[in-house]
Amino acid sequence: MGRTQDEPFRLYGLIAESINTDEDRTSVEFKLCSGAKFSDDSPTKVEDVIWIFKNLGTEGHQHYRGLWSKISSV
């Protein structure tokens, strides 16, 4: 998700077509855009997004590790 400078409290899905949360905001569901692709033009799949986020969260920068530690299941 990304922000714009003129809307600092609003988030936009970069490869997400839709983003849904429960009322308590304890869970989130992303629906990937059907046309989402990597730079080599291969399609982006849910498994790819999970793999990338998990690797960033376990081996990446401390910022991502902190986020990953808050996730109970995927």
C-alpha positions as CSV (number, residue, x, y, z in Angstrom):
1,M,0.0,0.0,0.0
2,G,1.2,3.5,-0.7
3,R,0.4,7.1,0.3
4,T,0.3,10.4,-1.6
5,Q,1.8,13.6,-0.2
6,D,-1.5,15.4,-0.5
7,E,-3.5,12.7,1.4
8,P,-1.2,11.6,4.2
9,F,-3.8,9.6,6.1
10,R,-5.1,7.7,3.0
11,L,-3.6,4.4,1.7
12,Y,-3.9,3.1,-1.8
13,G,-3.4,-0.5,-3.0
14,L,-0.6,-0.6,-5.4
15,I,-1.4,-4.0,-6.8
16,A,-4.6,-4.5,-4.9
17,E,-7.9,-4.1,-6.6
18,S,-9.7,-4.0,-3.3
19,I,-8.9,-4.0,0.4
20,N,-11.4,-5.1,3.1
21,T,-11.1,-5.1,6.8
22,D,-13.4,-6.4,9.6
23,E,-15.1,-4.0,11.9
24,D,-12.4,-4.2,14.6
25,R,-9.7,-3.9,12.0
26,T,-8.0,-7.1,13.2
27,S,-7.9,-8.7,9.8
28,V,-7.5,-7.5,6.2
29,E,-8.2,-9.1,2.9
30,F,-6.6,-8.0,-0.4
31,K,-7.8,-8.8,-3.8
32,L,-5.0,-8.5,-6.3
33,C,-5.5,-6.7,-9.6
34,S,-5.9,-9.2,-12.4
35,G,-3.3,-7.4,-14.5
36,A,-0.6,-7.1,-11.7
37,K,2.8,-8.1,-13.2
38,F,6.4,-8.2,-12.3
39,S,8.9,-6.2,-14.3
40,D,9.6,-9.2,-16.5
41,D,5.9,-9.3,-17.4
42,S,5.1,-12.5,-15.5
43,P,1.8,-12.3,-13.6
44,T,1.9,-11.6,-9.8
45,K,0.2,-14.4,-7.9
46,V,-1.0,-14.4,-4.2
47,E,1.8,-16.9,-3.4
48,D,4.4,-14.4,-4.7
49,V,3.1,-11.6,-2.5
50,I,3.0,-13.9,0.6
51,W,6.6,-15.1,-0.2
52,I,7.9,-11.6,-0.6
53,F,6.3,-10.2,2.5
54,K,7.3,-13.2,4.6
55,N,11.0,-12.9,3.4
56,L,11.0,-9.2,4.1
57,G,9.5,-9.8,7.5
58,T,11.9,-12.5,8.5
59,E,15.2,-11.5,6.8
60,G,14.6,-7.9,5.7
61,H,14.9,-4.5,7.2
62,Q,13.8,-4.2,10.9
63,H,10.8,-2.1,9.8
64,Y,9.4,-5.1,7.9
65,R,10.3,-7.5,10.7
66,G,8.2,-5.5,13.1
67,L,5.2,-5.6,10.8
68,W,5.6,-9.3,10.2
69,S,5.7,-10.0,13.9
70,K,2.1,-8.6,14.2
71,I,0.7,-11.1,11.7
72,S,-0.8,-14.2,13.2
73,S,-1.8,-16.0,10.0
74,V,-1.9,-15.6,6.2
